[in-house]
Amino acid sequence: MHFGTAEEVRDQRTVTLAEAYARHSERFGRHPRPPRIPQQAWINDPAKCREPAPQIS
């Protein structure tokens, strides 16, 4: 994502998943698809962060 290669990596993953499905379709419940490319990436997502509990000594 940071280097601008996300689309290329997703395309390669699509090919790999299609090949795996063609070889061993019995291992899959449905035709596999690679995950969506996220619009934003976080190390610590501020929406999921919560305030730490105060420490009592």
LOMIMI-51081 format. One record per residue (C-alpha): residue in one letter; chain; x, y, z. Coordinates in steps of 0.25 Angstrom, whole numbers, plus 2048, in hexadecimal, padded with zeros to 3 digits. Each point is the difference from the previous one (the first is absolute). Layout:
N
(A A (X Y Z))
...
***
This chain:
57
(M A (800 800 800))
(H A (80B 80A 804))
(F A (808 7FD 7F3))
(G A (7F5 800 7F6))
(T A (800 7F1 7FD))
(A A (7F3 7FC 807))
(E A (7F9 7FE 7F3))
(E A (80B 7F7 7FA))
(V A (801 7F8 80D))
(R A (7F1 7FE 800))
(D A (800 7FC 7F1))
(Q A (80B 7F6 803))
(R A (7F8 7FA 80C))
(T A (7F4 7FF 7F7))
(V A (808 7F7 7F6))
(T A (806 7F8 80C))
(L A (7F2 7FD 806))
(A A (7FA 7FD 7F2))
(E A (80B 7F6 7FE))
(A A (7FE 7FA 80E))
(Y A (7F2 7FE 7FD))
(A A (802 7FA 7F3))
(R A (809 7F5 806))
(H A (7F8 7FE 80D))
(S A (7F2 805 7FF))
(E A (7FC 7F6 80A))
(R A (807 808 80B))
(F A (7F8 80C 7FE))
(G A (7F1 803 803))
(R A (7FF 80A 7F5))
(H A (809 807 7F6))
(P A (80B 808 808))
(R A (802 80F 7FE))
(P A (80B 808 806))
(P A (7FC 80A 80A))
(R A (7FD 80F 7FC))
(I A (80B 80A 800))
(P A (7FE 809 80D))
(Q A (7FE 80F 7FD))
(Q A (807 803 80D))
(A A (80A 7F8 808))
(W A (803 802 80F))
(I A (80A 7FB 80A))
(N A (7F7 804 80B))
(D A (7F2 803 7FB))
(P A (7FB 80C 808))
(A A (7F2 7FC 7FE))
(K A (803 7F3 808))
(C A (809 806 80A))
(R A (7FB 803 80E))
(E A (805 808 80B))
(P A (808 7F8 80A))
(A A (7FB 7FE 80E))
(P A (807 809 80A))
(Q A (80A 7F9 808))
(I A (7FE 7FF 80F))
(S A (80C 7FE 809))
***
